[in-house]
Amino acid sequence: MRPIGIFGGTFDPVHFGHLRPVQEVMRALVLEEVRFIPAAIPPHRCAPAAAPEDRLRMLELALSGIPGLRVDDRELRRGGPSFTVPTLESLRAELGPRPLCLIIGMDAFGSIGTWHRASELPQLAHLVVVQRPGWNHSRDVALGLPWLRGRLCTAPSELAGTPAGRLMFRVVTPQDLSASRIRAMIGLGESVHGMLPEPVEEYISRRGLYLSQPRGCDASRHDSTDNL
């Protein structure tokens, strides 16, 4: 069975810095599909600026017509803090032994040791860490976590051959985009054309999203899934 990719985040808003690297990974690892899972309440960062229904709708617009990419709203339906392990447990209960690949950016991977029930992650999915060319810090993080030692693999066939438990680092084309930058530009009345799919840009304009920014939070917050 071909693996299924799992990619979570706030998607506030979704943009090409999310979409393009994930599509590269999907092709390189021969994934059946990738599920984009918007978080309800991110446990390690400020609350999203846009409402859950807006973030979900933007994702639906962004992924519409793209083969292999789909929206999964289970974290929004579940509510509360969006911890990754319960989400993977839910997926595993539905999909059985199908290989699952949790796709995360290098910034998120840098703090993975602090995640809720982090040591259980390899029991539920493979970890695919997406990074820029020449970046080696992620490997240092892996060496410092006992529950990740001995799990490194390099061949896509190793991911397809078992349901979970492998760790792979995958270099993708750098994308100089971030949701925080896009929000700031919209708030200043600047054009964000070409940074995100046109239907998403039109939706933001129509709904008047991001015209005012929350004080003391958004200006300093970093979106860990932005710069994959």
Residue, then its C-alpha position, 0 to 999 in steps of 0.5 A: m500500500r502506498p503511504i498517506g502523508i499527513f501535514g498539519g498547521t494553522f494555515d493562517p492563511v495557506h500559501f505556496g510555501h505550504l503547497r509546493p514543498v508538500q507536492e515535491v514530497m508527495r511525488a518523491l516519496v510516491l505518496e497516495e495522497v497528503r491530508f492537510i489537517p488544520a489545527a483547532i487550537p495550536p498548543h505551542r503558539c498564539a491563536p490563529a488570526a482567522a476563524p476556524e471556518d475561514r481557515l478551513r474554507m481557504l484550504e478547501l479553495a487552495l486544494s480544489g482540483i489538485p490531485g492527491l491533496r485533500v483537507d481533513d478537518r478532524e482536529l477542528r471537529r475535535g476541538g481543544p488543543s490540537f495535539t498530534v498523537p491523538t490525531l495520528e491515533s484517530l487516523r490509525a484507527e481508520l486506516g489500519p496498517r496503511p503506512l502514514c508519513l507525518i510531514i513536518g518542517m525543520d523548525a517544528f522538528g527542532s522542538i519535537g522533543t517538547w511535543h505532547r507524548a512525543s516518544e509515541l510518534p514513531q509507533l504511529a507514523h513515519l516522520v518526514v522532515v522537510q528541510r532546505p538544502g545544506w541544513n544539518h541541524s535537524r539531524d543533530v536534534a534526532l541524535g539527541l532523542p533516544w526514541l529516534r535513534g536507529r530509525l533513519c532511512t533514505a529510500p521511499s520503499e522503506l516507508a512503504g514497507t512498514p506502517a510507521g517507525r522510520l525517520m527521513f530527511r527530505v530536501v525541497t526547493p526553498q520557499d521565501l514565504s511565511a503566513s506571518r509576512i502575508r498577514a502583515m502585508i495584507g494589514l498594510g494594504e500591500s499586494v500578496h499576489g503570487m504568494l497564495p492561490e488566487p481563490v484564497e487571495e480573493y476569499i481573504s479580500r472578500r471576507g476582509l481577513y487580516l486587515s487588523q492584527p492582534r497586538g503583542c502576538d502576531a508581530s513576534r510569532h513564528d509560524s513553524t510550518d511556514n518556511l518548509 
